[in-house]
Amino acid sequence: MANNRNAKDALYITPVGTVSYDEYTGLPYDKGRQQDVTSVVSGSGRGAEIGVGAYNTDDPLFFRVSVVGRPGCTVFPTDGAKRYYVQCLRTALGCYPIEIESYSIVHNGAFFVIASYDQAPVSYRRYFDLVGSTYAKYFNETFGYSGFVFRSKLYVRRLKEVSDVAEEIVAVDKQPVARHMANAKTYLFCSSGEPEATALTSRSAFLRSFGNGGVSTLKSYYRDAYVNRAGIADLMNVGFLNREKLDDVIENTLVDYGCYTKKAVPNNLMHRIIALIAENSGAPFDKICSKLAIGKKMREELLVKVMGELTISLKHSFDAGYELLNANVADKRALATDVTIYLSDRLGYSVDTIFGMLGFAYCAVIDGQCVYYNDELLVKIVLKMAKTHNMFIEAAIDKLGIINTFEDPNRKAYVAKLCRSMDTAG
């Protein structure tokens, strides 16, 4: 929803299904902030045209939603990262009939109480998918990570009674206090500390559903939180105590690809499905293959494709993908050779580009001279490509995009010479 608490008289177009804010009335906010009475803009059939999610009810549904980072990965390591995530939340509100009643962003996750004007859980799931994917791109580019940032599963609890909604609003809002953070009183990245001019939160849906009685209940929960801080629920273990089981991850991933049984998976999709299962579950490659009833004879070739998929789709380096899959291979360098050839065949990229994708060093120009790294691996790649593709060494060199340059006008001939020397020695 387009949240702009101070834009009462501003001229702006309100998307279908969003909330426009009117006069202020009294609801408990820190720093004296107050709540807006709203008029809900009814759907006019233009929702699909302007990108607004389904708006199919006048009575909002309430949920506590927990977004949890991958284990061992601090997903909000800096204030700048938290600030960017807030901006993602704010921007995406204009696309879906969602209102944020309360939120708190901590180092390895974020917690929300939301109201949805969609009777099905479609809108809020799409909302958090959009926010998460946008933030993940920023996070990986900024902090040098790759792949998914958050767990694929949203941890959701439906809230029906006014007491449940009020209790969870306060619990989420007071997470910095519950965790005894040093800056809890001035913490900016929660609903009680956010700047008034750029506030994400609104209690319009709460007021609409529960009226003055709800206001009194919410005030009482806030008073109890201030009096007995030790009693505020700490949501730290939400998600960690309820990790998705591997079987559930497999089932959900298969369904996402339209495959409702293991036997229904086409061969050209299997490597993509395994890559997503590994990313979402962290399970070893061999264990996933066992669950999918994949024989050991097929696993060697499949592992190469899965490694390639992790590199292409999830931007993992070779080492990151290898660590994620925890595969049992006799020769890691031979696997690197096969993955490079697979990427070359699939993408048609030059070998220097593929080395960059895999995190391998290729060359550097120092004082006008080309200094090459990993030529030993490069030669193995050329020889294996020539053998498996039944082509001459020069043709394999051309296919891998190895060229003569101004700094090194004899590069192709030199690589061919190295290949023939190693081939003869071998």
Secondary structure, DSSP 8 states (H G I E B T S, - for coil): ----TT-TT------TT-EEEEEEE----GGG--EEEEEE----S-HHHHT------SS-EEEEEEEEB-TT--S--SHHHHHHHHHHHHHHHTTSSEEEEEEEEETTEEEEEEEES-SSTHHHHHHHHHHHHHHHHHHHHHHT--S-SB-S--EEEEE-SHHHHHHHHHHHHTHHHHTT-TTGGG-SSBTTTS-GGG-----HHHHHHHHHHHHHHHHHHHHHHHH-GGGS---TTTTTTT---HHHHHHHHHHHTT--SGGG--HHHHHHHHHHHHHHH---HHHHHHHTT--HHHHHHHHHHHHHHHHHHH---HHHHHHHHT---S-HHHHHHHHHHHHHHHH---HHHHHHHHT---EEEETTEEEE--HHHHHHHHHHHHHHTT--HHHHHHHTT----SS-TTHHHHHHHHHHHHHHH-
